[in-house]
Amino acid sequence: FSATENGWTDGGLAQDWMMKDFDPQTKEKAAGETRVLLMDGHSSHFTADLLEYCLANNIEVYGYPPHCTHALQSLDVVYFAKMKECWKEAINKHEKLHHRGVNKEDFAKVWGSAYIKAFTKENIRSAFKKTGIWPYNP
């Protein structure tokens, strides 16, 4: 995790994330193939330095148009709604089993069970299909 002094994102933070997180975590699995990264269109994600780094490292970056992520960002459109549903189910199950709400000690276990149920290959594919990203369907 990183932060800037003022709490706002900037080009340096985006480039650090690209170089220290995205690139090393996806390079081996890509096996020399082009990697595609979809991001919101915030200007901090599209600095000259960042785009040059991506070009040199076989990463194609695409930005969603402003004010469209609610309709185009796959995780917003499908996944987070599914996660919310699974989270409510996990809380209800926990409360029935333990006769109390979720506390700090329970949080990770309850959240984890919801996450595993929601974050499936099928749900991810459904999210990208619904937004027309994969298979490509403008």
ROTIVEX-447080 format. One record per residue: x, z, y of N, C-alpha, C in turn. Coordinates in steps of 0.02 Angstrom, whole numbers, plus 50000, padded with zeros to 5 digits. Example, Ala and Ser with C-alpha at 12.3 -4.5 7.8 and 13.67 -1.06 7.14 Angstrom:
BEGIN
[[50660,50390,49716],[50615,50390,49775],[50660,50390,49835]]
[[50642,50354,49888],[50684,50357,49947],[50645,50394,50002]]
//
This chain:
BEGIN
[[50042,50000,49941],[50000,50000,50000],[50043,50000,50062]]
[[50020,49966,50113],[50056,49961,50175],[50007,49970,50233]]
[[50036,49984,50290],[49995,49991,50351],[50038,49974,50411]]
[[50005,49955,50464],[50040,49943,50527],[50031,50005,50571]]
[[50069,50009,50624],[50064,50066,50670],[49993,50074,50697]]
[[49962,50018,50716],[49896,50022,50747],[49838,50018,50696]]
[[49854,50007,50633],[49802,50004,50582],[49771,49935,50571]]
[[49790,49887,50612],[49764,49819,50605],[49812,49777,50564]]
[[49785,49728,50530],[49828,49683,50492],[49865,49636,50539]]
[[49923,49613,50517],[49961,49565,50556],[50000,49519,50509]]
[[50033,49469,50538],[50069,49421,50498],[50124,49451,50455]]
[[50158,49501,50482],[50211,49534,50443],[50185,49569,50382]]
[[50129,49602,50389],[50098,49637,50332],[50076,49586,50279]]
[[50047,49531,50301],[50025,49479,50254],[50085,49449,50218]]
[[50139,49437,50254],[50198,49408,50222],[50230,49457,50174]]
[[50234,49520,50192],[50260,49571,50146],[50220,49572,50082]]
[[50154,49571,50088],[50111,49571,50029],[50124,49510,49986]]
[[50130,49452,50019],[50143,49390,49982],[50209,49395,49943]]
[[50261,49418,49977],[50328,49418,49947],[50338,49474,49896]]
[[50308,49532,49908],[50319,49590,49865],[50266,49600,49812]]
[[50207,49571,49822],[50152,49583,49775],[50128,49518,49742]]
[[50095,49476,49781],[50064,49416,49751],[50114,49372,49714]]
[[50167,49353,49748],[50215,49306,49717],[50245,49334,49653]]
[[50275,49394,49654],[50306,49417,49591],[50255,49432,49536]]
[[50194,49451,49554],[50145,49468,49503],[50112,49407,49471]]
[[50118,49349,49503],[50085,49289,49477],[50134,49235,49454]]
[[50196,49240,49473],[50246,49187,49460],[50255,49173,49386]]
[[50266,49224,49346],[50279,49214,49275],[50220,49183,49239]]
[[50161,49208,49253],[50101,49182,49220],[50088,49109,49240]]
[[50106,49091,49302],[50095,49022,49325],[50141,48973,49290]]
[[50197,48996,49264],[50244,48955,49226],[50261,48889,49261]]
[[50275,48893,49325],[50294,48834,49363],[50237,48794,49392]]
[[50176,48810,49373],[50117,48775,49400],[50103,48802,49470]]
[[50067,48763,49509],[50047,48783,49576],[49997,48841,49571]]
[[50008,48891,49613],[49960,48946,49618],[49916,48935,49679]]
[[49853,48952,49673],[49806,48943,49728],[49782,49012,49749]]
[[49783,49024,49814],[49761,49088,49842],[49707,49075,49893]]
[[49649,49104,49884],[49593,49098,49931],[49589,49163,49971]]
[[49589,49156,50037],[49586,49215,50081],[49537,49203,50138]]
[[49517,49257,50171],[49476,49246,50230],[49521,49211,50282]]
[[49491,49183,50332],[49527,49141,50379],[49562,49178,50436]]
[[49573,49243,50428],[49605,49282,50482],[49673,49251,50499]]
[[49687,49247,50563],[49749,49213,50586],[49812,49245,50558]]
[[49811,49309,50542],[49871,49342,50515],[49890,49316,50446]]
[[49844,49283,50413],[49858,49255,50346],[49889,49185,50350]]
[[49894,49158,50409],[49915,49089,50416],[49971,49080,50468]]
[[50020,49124,50465],[50078,49116,50509],[50124,49062,50481]]
[[50165,49035,50525],[50212,48982,50503],[50259,49009,50449]]
[[50284,49070,50458],[50330,49099,50408],[50297,49107,50340]]
[[50236,49131,50341],[50200,49141,50278],[50186,49074,50243]]
[[50164,49026,50281],[50149,48960,50251],[50212,48925,50226]]
[[50267,48933,50262],[50331,48905,50238],[50352,48938,50173]]
[[50345,49004,50169],[50361,49040,50107],[50318,49014,50050]]
[[50254,49006,50062],[50208,48983,50010],[50226,48912,49988]]
[[50241,48869,50035],[50260,48800,50018],[50323,48800,49975]]
[[50372,48841,49993],[50435,48844,49955],[50426,48874,49886]]
[[50372,48912,49876],[50362,48946,49812],[50302,48921,49773]]
[[50279,48860,49791],[50226,48827,49753],[50161,48866,49753]]
[[50143,48892,49812],[50080,48930,49821],[50039,48893,49873]]
[[49979,48872,49854],[49934,48840,49902],[49885,48893,49927]]
[[49880,48898,49993],[49837,48948,50024],[49779,48913,50059]]
[[49719,48936,50045],[49659,48909,50077],[49622,48967,50109]]
[[49596,48954,50169],[49558,49005,50204],[49484,48988,50207]]
[[49443,49039,50198],[49371,49029,50206],[49356,49020,50280]]
[[49307,48978,50297],[49288,48972,50367],[49263,49039,50394]]
[[49269,49049,50460],[49246,49112,50490],[49172,49126,50474]]
[[49157,49188,50462],[49088,49212,50452],[49053,49181,50392]]
[[49092,49160,50342],[49063,49129,50282],[49080,49167,50218]]
[[49121,49219,50222],[49142,49252,50160],[49083,49281,50122]]
[[49030,49301,50157],[48972,49329,50122],[48941,49278,50075]]
[[48951,49214,50087],[48923,49162,50044],[48975,49129,49999]]
[[49039,49131,50019],[49090,49094,49982],[49139,49137,49943]]
[[49147,49199,49963],[49197,49241,49930],[49168,49267,49865]]
[[49195,49243,49810],[49166,49255,49744],[49154,49329,49729]]
[[49201,49371,49746],[49193,49442,49729],[49136,49473,49770]]
[[49127,49452,49832],[49072,49477,49872],[49005,49454,49845]]
[[49002,49391,49824],[48939,49361,49804],[48913,49390,49738]]
[[48956,49401,49690],[48934,49424,49623],[48964,49491,49603]]
[[49029,49495,49605],[49062,49552,49574],[49044,49619,49605]]
[[49045,49625,49670],[49033,49691,49700],[48962,49716,49687]]
[[48914,49670,49684],[48846,49690,49666],[48844,49717,49595]]
[[48879,49683,49550],[48883,49706,49480],[48918,49773,49476]]
[[48972,49781,49515],[49008,49844,49514],[48964,49901,49540]]
[[48925,49888,49592],[48879,49938,49618],[48828,49959,49565]]
[[48802,49911,49528],[48754,49924,49474],[48787,49967,49419]]
[[48847,49948,49399],[48882,49985,49346],[48902,50054,49369]]
[[48920,50061,49433],[48938,50126,49461],[48878,50173,49459]]
[[48819,50149,49478],[48758,50190,49475],[48743,50212,49404]]
[[48751,50165,49356],[48740,50181,49286],[48789,50234,49262]]
[[48852,50228,49281],[48903,50276,49260],[48889,50345,49289]]
[[48868,50347,49351],[48851,50412,49382],[48792,50443,49345]]
[[48740,50404,49333],[48681,50431,49298],[48700,50457,49228]]
[[48741,50420,49193],[48763,50441,49126],[48802,50506,49131]]
[[48847,50511,49179],[48887,50571,49189],[48842,50631,49205]]
[[48794,50621,49250],[48749,50676,49270],[48707,50700,49212]]
[[48683,50654,49170],[48643,50674,49112],[48685,50712,49061]]
[[48747,50690,49052],[48792,50721,49003],[48817,50789,49026]]
[[48833,50796,49091],[48864,50857,49116],[48818,50900,49159]]
[[48759,50877,49173],[48710,50914,49214],[48737,50932,49283]]
[[48776,50887,49311],[48802,50896,49379],[48826,50828,49405]]
[[48838,50826,49469],[48862,50764,49500],[48936,50752,49484]]
[[48960,50696,49508],[49030,50678,49500],[49072,50714,49552]]
[[49123,50750,49529],[49168,50783,49576],[49236,50747,49577]]
[[49283,50773,49616],[49348,50741,49622],[49383,50733,49555]]
[[49377,50782,49512],[49410,50780,49447],[49379,50726,49402]]
[[49315,50712,49411],[49280,50663,49370],[49285,50591,49396]]
[[49300,50585,49460],[49292,50520,49493],[49328,50463,49457]]
[[49392,50471,49443],[49431,50416,49413],[49402,50394,49346]]
[[49383,50443,49305],[49355,50426,49239],[49288,50389,49246]]
[[49245,50414,49289],[49179,50383,49298],[49187,50313,49330]]
[[49228,50309,49382],[49240,50245,49415],[49271,50196,49364]]
[[49319,50219,49326],[49352,50177,49277],[49305,50148,49226]]
[[49258,50188,49203],[49210,50162,49153],[49165,50108,49185]]
[[49146,50118,49247],[49106,50067,49282],[49147,50004,49294]]
[[49208,50012,49313],[49253,49955,49327],[49262,49912,49264]]
[[49275,49945,49208],[49286,49908,49145],[49223,49869,49126]]
[[49166,49899,49137],[49103,49865,49120],[49088,49807,49168]]
[[49105,49815,49231],[49089,49763,49281],[49141,49707,49284]]
[[49204,49725,49276],[49258,49677,49286],[49275,49642,49221]]
[[49229,49600,49198],[49239,49563,49136],[49255,49490,49152]]
[[49284,49456,49104],[49299,49385,49112],[49236,49346,49128]]
[[49181,49364,49095],[49118,49329,49106],[49093,49338,49178]]
[[49097,49400,49204],[49075,49413,49272],[49119,49378,49324]]
[[49184,49376,49311],[49230,49342,49356],[49214,49267,49357]]
[[49206,49238,49299],[49189,49166,49296],[49122,49152,49330]]
[[49074,49196,49319],[49009,49188,49350],[49015,49189,49426]]
[[49057,49233,49452],[49066,49238,49524],[49096,49174,49553]]
[[49147,49148,49521],[49178,49087,49546],[49134,49026,49536]]
[[49093,49027,49483],[49046,48972,49472],[48990,48972,49524]]
[[48964,49031,49539],[48909,49036,49587],[48929,49013,49656]]
[[48991,49022,49675],[49014,49001,49741],[49042,48930,49741]]
[[49042,48897,49683],[49064,48827,49678],[49140,48818,49678]]
[[49176,48873,49669],[49249,48868,49670],[49277,48846,49603]]
[[49249,48872,49548],[49271,48851,49482],[49212,48849,49434]]
[[49200,48797,49398],[49233,48733,49410],[49214,48707,49479]]
[[49258,48669,49509],[49249,48646,49578],[49183,48610,49585]]
[[49141,48634,49632],[49075,48606,49642],[49053,48616,49715]]
[[49076,48572,49759],[49059,48580,49830],[48985,48566,49840]]
//
